[in-house]
């Protein structure tokens, strides 16, 4: 079971996130990714990428990728 945490993601992938100051305002999904220069960024929620280290969010994840039964036989 995933749980909300204040710890920033340490693994690349997709995560649920919510604002720490407004935890009931909504929940979103964002991808945490690493760029060629080594920076780890995610979606700001407003259509642009931001450094993960600058965000004050709660996180849950990473979200596991679904199994693709069409290629499993």
PyMOL commands that set and color helices and strands:
alter all, ss='L'
color gray80, all
select helices_A, chain A and resi 52-54+69-71
alter helices_A, ss='H'
color red, helices_A
select strands_A, chain A and resi 13-19+28-34+40-43+49-51+57-61
alter strands_A, ss='S'
color yellow, strands_A
deselect
rebuild
show_as cartoon
